[in-house]
Amino acid sequence: MPELFHVDHIALTVTDLAVSLAFYEDVLGLQPDATLDDGPFVRRLLPIPGGMHLGLTQHDRGSGQPFDPTTPGLDHLAFACRSRDELVSWAEHLDALGVDHGGVQDAAYGSALSFTDPDGNALEVFTPADS
């Protein structure tokens, strides 16, 4: 079997590319570094620390239905942080921006802070229990 090297990118479909770009820039500090517009869509690529990209994609037509994490497909996209203390800082950052979130939730395997983007895509900042 051929070997996979790493995950290159994850692409999310968004309703309004400008609104989503502003959200990901303001909330996560991600700045686009490339644009793809060679199909019936426009995708802006935002580099994520660690070498992968997040693609925000606006298609020429869409279903108009909001994201539903219980429908087969993406459940959520999790970004890593180094410690639970950093999660608390992320919660404070989201509060300052007026972004609703579920608070820091602890489990045996780690701690997570969940929130959504303007299209309802489920996002999370996560740290494993041993951090």
MIFI-785207 format. One record per atom (N, C-alpha, C, CB): atom name; residue number from 1; residue in one letter; y, x, z. Coordinates in pm, 1 decimal. Glycine has a CB too. Layout:
<atoms>
site, pos, code, y, x, z
CA, NUM, A, Y, X, Z;
...
</atoms>
This chain:
<atoms>
site, pos, code, y, x, z
N, 1, M, -117.3, 83.9, 0.0;
CA, 1, M, 0.0, 0.0, 0.0;
C, 1, M, 123.8, 88.6, 0.0;
CB, 1, M, -0.3, -95.6, 121.1;
N, 2, P, 225.1, 56.5, -80.5;
CA, 2, P, 349.6, 132.1, -75.3;
C, 2, P, 415.0, 117.3, 61.6;
CB, 2, P, 445.9, 85.7, -185.9;
N, 3, E, 490.6, 217.5, 101.1;
CA, 3, E, 555.0, 217.2, 231.8;
C, 3, E, 697.1, 162.1, 222.1;
CB, 3, E, 556.7, 358.6, 290.9;
N, 4, L, 733.5, 75.6, 317.7;
CA, 4, L, 871.4, 28.6, 327.5;
C, 4, L, 951.7, 132.3, 402.8;
CB, 4, L, 879.8, -110.1, 397.8;
N, 5, F, 1073.8, 156.5, 359.0;
CA, 5, F, 1158.5, 258.8, 418.7;
C, 5, F, 1237.7, 203.1, 536.9;
CB, 5, F, 1253.6, 316.2, 314.0;
N, 6, H, 1310.9, 93.4, 516.4;
CA, 6, H, 1387.0, 26.0, 621.5;
C, 6, H, 1441.9, -104.2, 563.9;
CB, 6, H, 1503.0, 117.3, 676.0;
N, 7, V, 1499.2, -188.5, 649.3;
CA, 7, V, 1566.6, -308.5, 600.3;
C, 7, V, 1701.0, -264.9, 543.3;
CB, 7, V, 1584.6, -416.2, 714.4;
N, 8, D, 1728.7, -300.1, 419.1;
CA, 8, D, 1852.2, -260.9, 353.0;
C, 8, D, 1966.2, -357.0, 385.7;
CB, 8, D, 1831.3, -254.1, 202.6;
N, 9, H, 1938.1, -487.8, 373.6;
CA, 9, H, 2042.6, -585.7, 401.3;
C, 9, H, 1981.7, -721.2, 434.6;
CB, 9, H, 2137.7, -598.1, 281.6;
N, 10, I, 2062.2, -803.1, 496.8;
CA, 10, I, 2031.9, -943.5, 519.8;
C, 10, I, 2148.0, -1019.7, 458.2;
CB, 10, I, 2012.4, -977.4, 674.6;
N, 11, A, 2118.8, -1123.4, 380.8;
CA, 11, A, 2223.5, -1202.8, 317.8;
C, 11, A, 2222.1, -1344.2, 374.1;
CB, 11, A, 2205.7, -1205.2, 164.6;
N, 12, L, 2337.8, -1390.1, 416.7;
CA, 12, L, 2354.6, -1526.0, 466.4;
C, 12, L, 2437.5, -1605.1, 366.5;
CB, 12, L, 2421.5, -1526.6, 606.6;
N, 13, T, 2396.8, -1728.4, 339.1;
CA, 13, T, 2476.3, -1817.1, 255.4;
C, 13, T, 2583.6, -1880.7, 341.3;
CB, 13, T, 2387.9, -1925.2, 187.5;
N, 14, V, 2707.2, -1878.8, 291.5;
CA, 14, V, 2820.1, -1935.1, 364.9;
C, 14, V, 2891.0, -2038.3, 277.8;
CB, 14, V, 2918.7, -1823.5, 409.1;
N, 15, T, 2963.8, -2127.4, 341.8;
CA, 15, T, 3036.4, -2232.5, 270.9;
C, 15, T, 3166.9, -2181.7, 212.7;
CB, 15, T, 3063.6, -2349.0, 363.6;
N, 16, D, 3241.5, -2104.1, 292.6;
CA, 16, D, 3372.5, -2053.9, 252.8;
C, 16, D, 3376.6, -1904.7, 283.8;
CB, 16, D, 3488.3, -2130.6, 326.1;
N, 17, L, 3370.2, -1822.5, 180.0;
CA, 17, L, 3360.3, -1677.9, 197.3;
C, 17, L, 3479.2, -1621.9, 275.1;
CB, 17, L, 3350.4, -1609.4, 61.8;
N, 18, A, 3599.3, -1668.8, 248.4;
CA, 18, A, 3718.1, -1617.3, 317.4;
C, 18, A, 3712.2, -1647.7, 467.6;
CB, 18, A, 3846.2, -1678.0, 256.0;
N, 19, V, 3670.8, -1768.5, 502.9;
CA, 19, V, 3659.6, -1806.3, 644.6;
C, 19, V, 3553.6, -1721.3, 712.8;
CB, 19, V, 3625.3, -1956.7, 659.3;
N, 20, S, 3439.4, -1704.7, 648.2;
CA, 20, S, 3330.8, -1626.1, 707.5;
C, 20, S, 3367.6, -1479.1, 719.8;
CB, 20, S, 3204.1, -1640.4, 624.6;
N, 21, L, 3433.5, -1423.1, 617.8;
CA, 21, L, 3477.7, -1283.9, 626.7;
C, 21, L, 3570.8, -1263.9, 745.7;
CB, 21, L, 3548.0, -1241.4, 497.1;
N, 22, A, 3664.3, -1354.6, 763.6;
CA, 22, A, 3756.7, -1343.9, 877.0;
C, 22, A, 3681.5, -1349.6, 1008.8;
CB, 22, A, 3861.9, -1455.3, 871.8;
N, 23, F, 3582.9, -1438.3, 1020.7;
CA, 23, F, 3503.8, -1449.7, 1142.7;
C, 23, F, 3430.2, -1319.7, 1172.8;
CB, 23, F, 3404.3, -1564.9, 1131.0;
N, 24, Y, 3356.7, -1267.3, 1075.2;
CA, 24, Y, 3276.9, -1146.0, 1099.0;
C, 24, Y, 3365.6, -1023.9, 1122.2;
CB, 24, Y, 3183.2, -1120.0, 980.4;
N, 25, E, 3482.8, -1021.2, 1060.9;
CA, 25, E, 3576.6, -911.6, 1086.7;
C, 25, E, 3635.0, -923.5, 1227.2;
CB, 25, E, 3689.9, -910.9, 981.6;
N, 26, D, 3683.9, -1042.8, 1264.4;
CA, 26, D, 3748.3, -1062.5, 1394.7;
C, 26, D, 3649.9, -1055.6, 1511.0;
CB, 26, D, 3819.5, -1195.8, 1397.2;
N, 27, V, 3533.3, -1117.8, 1495.7;
CA, 27, V, 3438.4, -1129.1, 1606.1;
C, 27, V, 3351.4, -1005.3, 1621.3;
CB, 27, V, 3350.7, -1250.1, 1586.4;
N, 28, L, 3301.1, -952.3, 1509.3;
CA, 28, L, 3207.8, -839.3, 1517.4;
C, 28, L, 3267.5, -707.6, 1469.3;
CB, 28, L, 3084.8, -869.7, 1437.1;
N, 29, G, 3389.3, -710.6, 1416.4;
CA, 29, G, 3453.0, -587.6, 1370.6;
C, 29, G, 3393.2, -530.7, 1243.8;
CB, 29, G, 3445.7, -485.5, 1477.0;
N, 30, L, 3322.4, -613.5, 1166.0;
CA, 30, L, 3260.1, -566.6, 1042.7;
C, 30, L, 3358.4, -578.7, 926.7;
CB, 30, L, 3131.1, -646.0, 1012.8;
N, 31, Q, 3373.3, -472.1, 849.4;
CA, 31, Q, 3465.9, -467.1, 736.7;
C, 31, Q, 3387.1, -454.3, 606.1;
CB, 31, Q, 3565.7, -348.8, 752.4;
N, 32, P, 3413.6, -538.9, 506.7;
CA, 32, P, 3338.4, -530.7, 381.3;
C, 32, P, 3364.6, -399.7, 307.6;
CB, 32, P, 3373.8, -648.4, 291.3;
N, 33, D, 3258.9, -349.9, 242.6;
CA, 33, D, 3274.9, -227.2, 164.9;
C, 33, D, 3229.8, -242.5, 19.8;
CB, 33, D, 3197.8, -115.3, 229.9;
N, 34, A, 3181.8, -362.3, -17.0;
CA, 34, A, 3140.3, -383.9, -156.3;
C, 34, A, 3140.1, -533.2, -186.0;
CB, 34, A, 2999.4, -322.5, -183.3;
N, 35, T, 3154.3, -564.5, -315.9;
CA, 35, T, 3149.2, -702.5, -363.6;
C, 35, T, 3050.1, -709.6, -478.0;
CB, 35, T, 3289.9, -753.0, -408.3;
N, 36, L, 2963.5, -809.3, -474.4;
CA, 36, L, 2871.3, -837.0, -584.8;
C, 36, L, 2909.9, -972.5, -640.7;
CB, 36, L, 2719.9, -834.4, -538.3;
N, 37, D, 2934.5, -978.2, -771.3;
CA, 37, D, 2969.0, -1106.0, -833.6;
C, 37, D, 2905.0, -1116.1, -971.1;
CB, 37, D, 3121.9, -1122.3, -844.3;
N, 38, D, 2779.2, -1074.5, -978.5;
CA, 38, D, 2709.5, -1070.1, -1106.0;
C, 38, D, 2613.8, -1186.8, -1126.9;
CB, 38, D, 2634.3, -941.8, -1117.3;
N, 39, G, 2628.2, -1291.3, -1049.6;
CA, 39, G, 2541.9, -1408.0, -1063.7;
C, 39, G, 2621.8, -1534.0, -1037.3;
CB, 39, G, 2421.5, -1399.5, -968.4;
N, 40, P, 2554.0, -1644.1, -1010.1;
CA, 40, P, 2626.4, -1768.1, -978.6;
C, 40, P, 2668.9, -1770.4, -831.0;
CB, 40, P, 2538.3, -1891.6, -1010.7;
N, 41, F, 2716.2, -1655.0, -784.3;
CA, 41, F, 2756.5, -1638.8, -645.0;
C, 41, F, 2850.6, -1520.1, -634.8;
CB, 41, F, 2633.2, -1619.8, -552.3;
N, 42, V, 2916.6, -1509.5, -518.5;
CA, 42, V, 2992.7, -1390.2, -482.3;
C, 42, V, 2939.7, -1346.5, -346.9;
CB, 42, V, 3149.5, -1417.4, -478.6;
N, 43, R, 2907.0, -1219.7, -333.0;
CA, 43, R, 2856.0, -1166.1, -206.4;
C, 43, R, 2942.1, -1048.0, -165.7;
CB, 43, R, 2706.1, -1123.9, -218.4;
N, 44, R, 2989.0, -1049.2, -42.2;
CA, 44, R, 3059.2, -935.3, 16.8;
C, 44, R, 2962.3, -868.2, 112.8;
CB, 44, R, 3192.1, -979.4, 90.3;
N, 45, L, 2952.1, -736.8, 104.0;
CA, 45, L, 2862.0, -659.6, 189.0;
C, 45, L, 2940.8, -594.0, 301.7;
CB, 45, L, 2786.5, -552.9, 106.4;
N, 46, L, 2893.6, -614.0, 424.1;
CA, 46, L, 2956.5, -557.3, 542.5;
C, 46, L, 2857.7, -460.1, 606.4;
CB, 46, L, 2999.8, -669.2, 643.5;
N, 47, P, 2890.6, -331.1, 614.5;
CA, 47, P, 2798.6, -235.7, 676.1;
C, 47, P, 2786.2, -261.6, 826.4;
CB, 47, P, 2845.8, -91.4, 650.7;
N, 48, I, 2661.9, -251.5, 873.9;
CA, 48, I, 2630.6, -266.3, 1015.4;
C, 48, I, 2589.2, -129.3, 1066.2;
CB, 48, I, 2517.8, -373.7, 1039.7;
N, 49, P, 2636.3, -88.2, 1183.9;
CA, 49, P, 2591.5, 41.3, 1236.6;
C, 49, P, 2438.9, 50.3, 1233.3;
CB, 49, P, 2643.4, 62.4, 1381.1;
N, 50, G, 2388.6, 164.0, 1192.0;
CA, 50, G, 2245.0, 183.4, 1180.2;
C, 50, G, 2199.1, 188.0, 1035.5;
CB, 50, G, 2172.1, 74.1, 1253.1;
N, 51, G, 2289.1, 162.7, 941.7;
CA, 51, G, 2256.1, 183.4, 801.9;
C, 51, G, 2225.0, 60.9, 719.0;
CB, 51, G, 2144.4, 270.9, 794.7;
N, 52, M, 2228.5, -56.8, 775.7;
CA, 52, M, 2199.6, -174.1, 693.8;
C, 52, M, 2328.2, -251.8, 667.5;
CB, 52, M, 2094.6, -264.6, 762.5;
N, 53, H, 2321.2, -349.9, 579.5;
CA, 53, H, 2436.5, -432.8, 544.3;
C, 53, H, 2407.8, -579.3, 573.3;
CB, 53, H, 2473.5, -414.2, 396.5;
N, 54, L, 2512.9, -651.9, 604.1;
CA, 54, L, 2509.4, -796.5, 611.8;
C, 54, L, 2581.4, -847.9, 488.6;
CB, 54, L, 2574.6, -850.2, 744.6;
N, 55, G, 2513.5, -929.5, 409.1;
CA, 55, G, 2574.2, -986.8, 290.3;
C, 55, G, 2616.9, -1130.1, 317.8;
CB, 55, G, 2477.3, -981.2, 171.6;
N, 56, L, 2742.6, -1160.5, 295.2;
CA, 56, L, 2792.4, -1297.3, 306.3;
C, 56, L, 2805.1, -1350.2, 165.0;
CB, 56, L, 2929.7, -1304.6, 383.8;
N, 57, T, 2731.7, -1459.0, 135.4;
CA, 57, T, 2716.4, -1506.6, -1.4;
C, 57, T, 2768.9, -1648.7, -15.3;
CB, 57, T, 2569.9, -1499.8, -44.5;
N, 58, Q, 2860.1, -1667.4, -109.9;
CA, 58, Q, 2906.3, -1802.1, -144.1;
C, 58, Q, 2854.8, -1834.4, -283.3;
CB, 58, Q, 3063.1, -1813.3, -137.3;
N, 59, H, 2766.0, -1933.1, -290.3;
CA, 59, H, 2708.7, -1975.7, -417.9;
C, 59, H, 2803.1, -2073.4, -487.1;
CB, 59, H, 2569.5, -2040.4, -397.0;
N, 60, D, 2789.9, -2082.1, -620.1;
CA, 60, D, 2871.5, -2177.1, -695.9;
C, 60, D, 2844.6, -2320.5, -652.8;
CB, 60, D, 2845.3, -2162.1, -845.5;
N, 61, R, 2723.2, -2348.6, -611.6;
CA, 61, R, 2691.7, -2481.4, -560.1;
C, 61, R, 2598.6, -2463.8, -441.3;
CB, 61, R, 2627.0, -2572.5, -670.4;
N, 62, G, 2603.3, -2555.0, -351.3;
CA, 62, G, 2518.5, -2548.3, -233.4;
C, 62, G, 2478.5, -2687.7, -190.8;
CB, 62, G, 2589.3, -2475.4, -118.9;
N, 63, S, 2394.7, -2694.2, -91.0;
CA, 63, S, 2345.0, -2824.1, -46.3;
C, 63, S, 2448.5, -2899.1, 36.1;
CB, 63, S, 2218.0, -2806.6, 34.5;
N, 64, G, 2543.5, -2826.6, 96.4;
CA, 64, G, 2640.3, -2890.9, 183.3;
C, 64, G, 2585.0, -2919.5, 321.5;
CB, 64, G, 2687.9, -3017.9, 121.1;
N, 65, Q, 2458.4, -2884.4, 343.8;
CA, 65, Q, 2395.7, -2907.6, 473.5;
C, 65, Q, 2419.7, -2787.8, 564.0;
CB, 65, Q, 2244.3, -2934.3, 457.8;
N, 66, P, 2451.2, -2811.2, 691.0;
CA, 66, P, 2471.0, -2698.1, 782.7;
C, 66, P, 2339.6, -2628.4, 814.5;
CB, 66, P, 2537.1, -2745.6, 912.4;
N, 67, F, 2350.0, -2505.9, 861.2;
CA, 67, F, 2234.0, -2427.6, 902.3;
C, 67, F, 2156.9, -2501.3, 1010.8;
CB, 67, F, 2277.1, -2288.5, 952.0;
N, 68, D, 2023.8, -2496.5, 1004.9;
CA, 68, D, 1937.5, -2557.9, 1105.8;
C, 68, D, 1828.5, -2457.7, 1142.1;
CB, 68, D, 1875.5, -2692.9, 1054.1;
N, 69, P, 1834.0, -2398.7, 1264.5;
CA, 69, P, 1735.9, -2296.6, 1299.9;
C, 69, P, 1594.1, -2350.1, 1316.0;
CB, 69, P, 1777.5, -2229.7, 1426.2;
N, 70, T, 1575.3, -2482.7, 1313.6;
CA, 70, T, 1439.7, -2537.6, 1325.3;
C, 70, T, 1375.2, -2561.4, 1189.7;
CB, 70, T, 1442.4, -2667.6, 1403.5;
N, 71, T, 1450.2, -2541.4, 1081.1;
CA, 71, T, 1396.4, -2553.6, 945.9;
C, 71, T, 1339.9, -2417.9, 905.1;
CB, 71, T, 1506.1, -2602.2, 844.6;
N, 72, P, 1224.7, -2413.5, 836.2;
CA, 72, P, 1169.9, -2284.2, 796.1;
C, 72, P, 1274.0, -2200.0, 723.2;
CB, 72, P, 1047.2, -2303.8, 707.5;
N, 73, G, 1279.4, -2074.2, 763.5;
CA, 73, G, 1376.2, -1979.0, 711.1;
C, 73, G, 1427.8, -1895.2, 826.5;
CB, 73, G, 1492.9, -2051.1, 637.6;
N, 74, L, 1550.7, -1858.7, 820.7;
CA, 74, L, 1611.4, -1775.3, 923.8;
C, 74, L, 1620.2, -1851.5, 1055.7;
CB, 74, L, 1750.9, -1728.0, 879.9;
N, 75, D, 1574.6, -1791.1, 1164.1;
CA, 75, D, 1592.1, -1848.9, 1297.3;
C, 75, D, 1724.1, -1801.3, 1355.3;
CB, 75, D, 1474.1, -1810.9, 1390.9;
N, 76, H, 1746.3, -1671.4, 1357.6;
CA, 76, H, 1873.6, -1615.0, 1402.0;
C, 76, H, 1880.6, -1469.4, 1359.2;
CB, 76, H, 1890.3, -1628.2, 1556.0;
N, 77, L, 2000.9, -1415.7, 1363.5;
CA, 77, L, 2026.1, -1275.0, 1333.3;
C, 77, L, 2075.0, -1210.9, 1462.0;
CB, 77, L, 2130.7, -1257.1, 1215.9;
N, 78, A, 2004.0, -1108.4, 1509.1;
CA, 78, A, 2038.1, -1043.5, 1636.1;
C, 78, A, 2091.5, -903.2, 1611.7;
CB, 78, A, 1915.5, -1038.1, 1729.0;
N, 79, F, 2204.4, -873.5, 1676.5;
CA, 79, F, 2264.5, -740.9, 1675.4;
C, 79, F, 2232.5, -675.3, 1809.1;
CB, 79, F, 2419.6, -747.6, 1650.2;
N, 80, A, 2204.9, -546.5, 1808.0;
CA, 80, A, 2168.6, -475.7, 1930.6;
C, 80, A, 2291.6, -421.1, 2001.4;
CB, 80, A, 2071.6, -362.1, 1899.6;
N, 81, C, 2285.6, -421.5, 2133.6;
CA, 81, C, 2383.3, -348.1, 2213.3;
C, 81, C, 2305.1, -265.8, 2314.8;
CB, 81, C, 2486.3, -445.0, 2283.9;
N, 82, R, 2374.2, -177.7, 2386.7;
CA, 82, R, 2305.7, -78.4, 2469.1;
C, 82, R, 2267.2, -124.6, 2609.1;
CB, 82, R, 2390.9, 40.4, 2481.0;
N, 83, S, 2334.5, -226.8, 2663.5;
CA, 83, S, 2307.7, -263.6, 2803.1;
C, 83, S, 2350.1, -407.2, 2830.3;
CB, 83, S, 2380.7, -168.1, 2899.1;
N, 84, R, 2305.3, -458.3, 2942.9;
CA, 84, R, 2346.1, -591.8, 2985.7;
C, 84, R, 2496.3, -593.5, 3013.8;
CB, 84, R, 2266.5, -635.9, 3111.2;
N, 85, D, 2550.4, -484.4, 3067.8;
CA, 85, D, 2694.6, -476.4, 3091.8;
C, 85, D, 2772.8, -493.5, 2960.9;
CB, 85, D, 2730.6, -341.6, 3158.3;
N, 86, E, 2721.0, -435.3, 2851.7;
CA, 86, E, 2785.9, -454.3, 2721.9;
C, 86, E, 2778.1, -600.1, 2678.4;
CB, 86, E, 2721.6, -364.0, 2615.8;
N, 87, L, 2667.3, -668.0, 2710.3;
CA, 87, L, 2657.5, -810.4, 2678.2;
C, 87, L, 2766.7, -889.7, 2748.8;
CB, 87, L, 2519.5, -864.9, 2717.0;
N, 88, V, 2792.0, -855.7, 2874.2;
CA, 88, V, 2898.9, -922.1, 2948.7;
C, 88, V, 3033.0, -897.3, 2879.4;
CB, 88, V, 2903.3, -871.8, 3095.9;
N, 89, S, 3054.5, -774.7, 2832.0;
CA, 89, S, 3177.6, -744.4, 2757.3;
C, 89, S, 3185.0, -826.0, 2628.9;
CB, 89, S, 3185.4, -594.3, 2724.4;
N, 90, W, 3071.7, -843.4, 2560.9;
CA, 90, W, 3068.7, -926.5, 2440.3;
C, 90, W, 3104.1, -1070.7, 2473.8;
CB, 90, W, 2930.3, -920.0, 2373.3;
N, 91, A, 3052.6, -1122.6, 2584.3;
CA, 91, A, 3085.6, -1260.0, 2624.5;
C, 91, A, 3235.5, -1273.4, 2648.7;
CB, 91, A, 3007.0, -1300.4, 2751.7;
N, 92, E, 3294.8, -1175.2, 2714.0;
CA, 92, E, 3439.6, -1176.9, 2738.5;
C, 92, E, 3517.2, -1170.4, 2606.7;
CB, 92, E, 3480.2, -1059.0, 2830.0;
N, 93, H, 3469.4, -1089.1, 2513.3;
CA, 93, H, 3531.8, -1077.7, 2381.1;
C, 93, H, 3527.7, -1212.4, 2308.8;
CB, 93, H, 3460.9, -969.1, 2296.4;
N, 94, L, 3410.7, -1277.4, 2308.9;
CA, 94, L, 3398.4, -1408.1, 2243.8;
C, 94, L, 3489.0, -1510.3, 2310.6;
CB, 94, L, 3252.8, -1456.6, 2247.0;
N, 95, D, 3495.4, -1507.5, 2444.1;
CA, 95, D, 3584.9, -1598.6, 2516.7;
C, 95, D, 3729.4, -1579.3, 2472.6;
CB, 95, D, 3572.9, -1576.8, 2668.6;
N, 96, A, 3771.8, -1453.7, 2461.8;
CA, 96, A, 3910.1, -1423.2, 2424.0;
C, 96, A, 3943.2, -1474.5, 2284.2;
CB, 96, A, 3934.6, -1272.8, 2430.9;
N, 97, L, 3840.4, -1480.2, 2197.0;
CA, 97, L, 3860.5, -1529.4, 2060.3;
C, 97, L, 3837.3, -1679.2, 2048.3;
CB, 97, L, 3768.6, -1456.4, 1964.8;
N, 98, G, 3795.4, -1743.8, 2156.8;
CA, 98, G, 3767.6, -1887.0, 2152.5;
C, 98, G, 3637.6, -1921.7, 2083.4;
CB, 98, G, 3878.8, -1957.6, 2084.6;
N, 99, V, 3542.1, -1827.5, 2079.4;
CA, 99, V, 3413.1, -1851.4, 2015.7;
C, 99, V, 3315.6, -1903.2, 2121.2;
CB, 99, V, 3358.6, -1721.4, 1947.8;
N, 100, D, 3262.6, -2023.9, 2099.5;
CA, 100, D, 3165.2, -2081.6, 2193.0;
C, 100, D, 3037.3, -1998.9, 2192.9;
CB, 100, D, 3133.9, -2228.7, 2156.3;
N, 101, H, 2977.5, -1985.3, 2309.9;
CA, 101, H, 2851.6, -1911.4, 2322.2;
C, 101, H, 2772.4, -1969.0, 2438.1;
CB, 101, H, 2876.8, -1759.0, 2342.9;
N, 102, G, 2647.7, -1926.3, 2450.3;
CA, 102, G, 2559.2, -1978.4, 2553.2;
C, 102, G, 2556.3, -1896.6, 2680.4;
CB, 102, G, 2423.0, -1988.4, 2499.8;
N, 103, G, 2645.9, -1798.5, 2694.3;
CA, 103, G, 2643.3, -1711.8, 2811.2;
C, 103, G, 2528.6, -1612.9, 2801.8;
CB, 103, G, 2631.7, -1794.4, 2939.3;
N, 104, V, 2531.8, -1512.8, 2885.7;
CA, 104, V, 2425.3, -1412.6, 2886.4;
C, 104, V, 2300.9, -1476.0, 2947.9;
CB, 104, V, 2468.2, -1283.7, 2965.5;
N, 105, Q, 2192.8, -1473.6, 2872.2;
CA, 105, Q, 2065.7, -1531.0, 2916.6;
C, 105, Q, 1965.2, -1417.9, 2936.9;
CB, 105, Q, 2011.9, -1635.7, 2813.4;
N, 106, D, 1903.7, -1414.7, 3055.2;
CA, 106, D, 1807.8, -1309.6, 3088.4;
C, 106, D, 1665.2, -1361.1, 3077.1;
CB, 106, D, 1833.4, -1256.1, 3229.4;
N, 107, A, 1577.5, -1274.8, 3027.0;
CA, 107, A, 1434.2, -1304.0, 3016.9;
C, 107, A, 1359.2, -1176.0, 3050.3;
CB, 107, A, 1395.2, -1357.6, 2873.5;
N, 108, A, 1230.7, -1185.3, 3065.1;
CA, 108, A, 1149.8, -1068.9, 3100.8;
C, 108, A, 1162.6, -956.8, 2997.1;
CB, 108, A, 1003.3, -1109.7, 3115.7;
N, 109, Y, 1181.5, -991.3, 2870.2;
CA, 109, Y, 1186.3, -892.8, 2761.6;
C, 109, Y, 1326.8, -839.7, 2733.4;
CB, 109, Y, 1130.5, -953.7, 2636.1;
N, 110, G, 1431.6, -904.1, 2790.1;
CA, 110, G, 1567.5, -856.6, 2766.5;
C, 110, G, 1670.5, -964.0, 2792.1;
CB, 110, G, 1581.5, -805.9, 2625.9;
N, 111, S, 1792.8, -936.1, 2753.6;
CA, 111, S, 1903.9, -1028.9, 2772.8;
C, 111, S, 1973.0, -1052.4, 2639.6;
CB, 111, S, 2004.4, -974.8, 2877.9;
N, 112, A, 2022.1, -1175.9, 2621.6;
CA, 112, A, 2081.5, -1214.1, 2493.7;
C, 112, A, 2205.0, -1299.6, 2515.4;
CB, 112, A, 1979.9, -1289.0, 2407.1;
N, 113, L, 2294.2, -1291.9, 2418.6;
CA, 113, L, 2414.4, -1374.1, 2413.5;
C, 113, L, 2414.5, -1441.2, 2276.1;
CB, 113, L, 2546.4, -1288.2, 2437.9;
N, 114, S, 2403.4, -1573.5, 2273.1;
CA, 114, S, 2391.0, -1647.2, 2147.6;
C, 114, S, 2519.4, -1721.2, 2113.4;
CB, 114, S, 2275.2, -1745.5, 2155.3;
N, 115, F, 2551.8, -1724.5, 1982.5;
CA, 115, F, 2667.6, -1796.6, 1931.5;
C, 115, F, 2642.3, -1825.4, 1784.1;
CB, 115, F, 2800.5, -1714.9, 1952.2;
N, 116, T, 2733.5, -1895.6, 1719.2;
CA, 116, T, 2715.1, -1927.0, 1577.7;
C, 116, T, 2838.7, -1886.9, 1498.2;
CB, 116, T, 2685.4, -2076.8, 1558.7;
N, 117, D, 2817.1, -1867.9, 1367.2;
CA, 117, D, 2929.3, -1840.8, 1277.8;
C, 117, D, 2987.5, -1973.8, 1229.8;
CB, 117, D, 2884.7, -1752.4, 1156.8;
N, 118, P, 3091.0, -1972.2, 1145.1;
CA, 118, P, 3153.4, -2097.8, 1102.3;
C, 118, P, 3059.3, -2194.9, 1030.6;
CB, 118, P, 3268.0, -2067.1, 1012.6;
N, 119, D, 2948.6, -2145.2, 972.4;
CA, 119, D, 2852.4, -2232.7, 905.8;
C, 119, D, 2737.3, -2272.5, 995.3;
CB, 119, D, 2798.8, -2166.1, 783.2;
N, 120, G, 2742.0, -2232.1, 1122.1;
CA, 120, G, 2635.2, -2266.3, 1215.3;
C, 120, G, 2518.9, -2168.9, 1212.9;
CB, 120, G, 2585.0, -2403.1, 1185.6;
N, 121, N, 2529.2, -2057.9, 1136.2;
CA, 121, N, 2423.0, -1958.1, 1137.6;
C, 121, N, 2410.9, -1901.9, 1278.5;
CB, 121, N, 2450.7, -1844.7, 1034.4;
N, 122, A, 2289.3, -1899.8, 1330.1;
CA, 122, A, 2266.0, -1855.5, 1467.2;
C, 122, A, 2271.2, -1703.3, 1475.5;
CB, 122, A, 2130.5, -1907.5, 1518.6;
N, 123, L, 2359.6, -1653.6, 1562.9;
CA, 123, L, 2378.4, -1510.4, 1584.3;
C, 123, L, 2351.5, -1478.3, 1730.1;
CB, 123, L, 2521.3, -1465.9, 1543.5;
N, 124, E, 2319.9, -1351.6, 1756.6;
CA, 124, E, 2287.9, -1309.9, 1892.3;
C, 124, E, 2323.1, -1161.9, 1908.1;
CB, 124, E, 2137.6, -1335.3, 1924.6;
N, 125, V, 2367.0, -1126.6, 2028.1;
CA, 125, V, 2375.6, -985.2, 2066.4;
C, 125, V, 2268.1, -970.6, 2172.8;
CB, 125, V, 2523.1, -942.3, 2120.0;
N, 126, F, 2184.1, -867.5, 2158.3;
CA, 126, F, 2063.0, -854.3, 2240.6;
C, 126, F, 2049.7, -712.4, 2295.0;
CB, 126, F, 1937.5, -891.5, 2158.8;
N, 127, T, 1995.3, -702.3, 2415.8;
CA, 127, T, 1955.3, -572.9, 2471.7;
C, 127, T, 1819.3, -588.3, 2538.0;
CB, 127, T, 2061.2, -519.8, 2573.8;
N, 128, P, 1726.4, -497.0, 2514.0;
CA, 128, P, 1594.5, -508.1, 2576.3;
C, 128, P, 1602.0, -486.7, 2727.3;
CB, 128, P, 1498.0, -407.1, 2514.2;
N, 129, A, 1500.7, -532.9, 2796.3;
CA, 129, A, 1498.0, -527.8, 2942.1;
C, 129, A, 1504.8, -386.0, 2997.2;
CB, 129, A, 1373.9, -595.0, 2992.6;
N, 130, D, 1455.5, -288.8, 2923.9;
CA, 130, D, 1452.0, -150.4, 2975.0;
C, 130, D, 1582.9, -75.9, 2953.7;
CB, 130, D, 1340.0, -73.6, 2908.4;
N, 131, S, 1687.9, -143.8, 2907.6;
CA, 131, S, 1814.4, -73.8, 2880.8;
C, 131, S, 1908.5, -81.4, 3001.3;
CB, 131, S, 1883.3, -133.3, 2756.4;
</atoms>
